[in-house]
Structures are given as structure tokens and as C-alpha cells.
Amino acid sequence: MYLTPHDPHVDGPMRFKPLFRVHLMERRSATVECMYGHKGPHSGHIQIVKKDEFSTKCNQTDHHRMSGGRQEEFRTWLREEWGRTLEDIFHEHMQELILMKFIYTSQYDNCLTYRRIYLPPRSPEYLIQPGLFKGTYGSHGLEIVMLSFHGKKAKGTKITVSTEGLES
């Protein structure tokens, strides 16, 4: 039997609060609301970068700042992003990784780029159907892995980026 790291949150969402909301309008236009921060939805922007890729950007980053400073922002981010409190992670081995991810994320003020992920074709002959899988991946918490088949070989490709990869 395999003894992998256990994370009881594997069935929940990867982020507990939406990042942005897009309202589709007539003539292929849209309005965007940034959902980040404590002052409620505020103005954002969406840009089609190329086929199957778009970026969102917050237009009012002052809505992300809190009167209690970075510590209050970190506590709020921790609750929204991980569904945990500072006290929950006090004894966890991932403290430094979580803090580094917060610093990296807040530095870009919610300017994010998204790319479509094409799922591999399914086949009844596969023991496990290919697709995206969410699970515990080492000490980085929840990660997404894409399982695909190439001939008689299966391949697992890590989709999410850990904080460790952001520094190199």
C-alpha cells in the first residue's frame, strides 16, 4: 500500500473565493469585475492574448489593500485561497511555501493569464481514463496533474506551478 501525503481538502475547490467575474454583453464585448480584496467587486479588464489564452487585470488595486496592513491581507488571503487560518498552518511544514506564494501573488495585483488545457482523448481500453486529477503532490498542497496515454505508456504531467518553481 502506498503512503502518500494526505490532504483532507482534495475534494474541495482549489480556491474558495472567485478571482473575477465576466459579464458577457452584445457584440462580443464583456465587462469584468475583480473579486479580490475586501471592498467587494470592482473594475477589471480582460484581454484576449491569442487563441485559447486570455489575461485579466484589476483596474482598482487599492481595493486589495486593507487597513490592518500586510498581516491582515495575508490572513484574508490564507482564508480565501486555502480555506485555513494562520493558526491552522502554524505547525505545518508548508509555512514558508504558503508565505512565498502570498508574496508572489500579491506582488502582481491579480494580473493573471489563463491558457486552455486540451484534455487527452478517452478510450474504454484504458484502466484509468485520461484527464485532469487534483491531489496531494508532496509538500506543496493541492496540485493538478494531467494523465495522458502515449501508445502503451501513461504519462502524468504536473499542470500547476508550485511556489518553489517560481523562484528559479
Secondary structure by P-SEA (a helix, b strand, c coil): cccccccccccccccccccbbbbbbccccbbbbbcccccccccccccccccccbbbbbcccccccccccaaaaaaaaaaaaccccccccccccaaaaaaaaaaaaaaaccbbbbbbbbbcccccccccccccccccccccccbbbbbbbcccbbbbbbcccccccccc
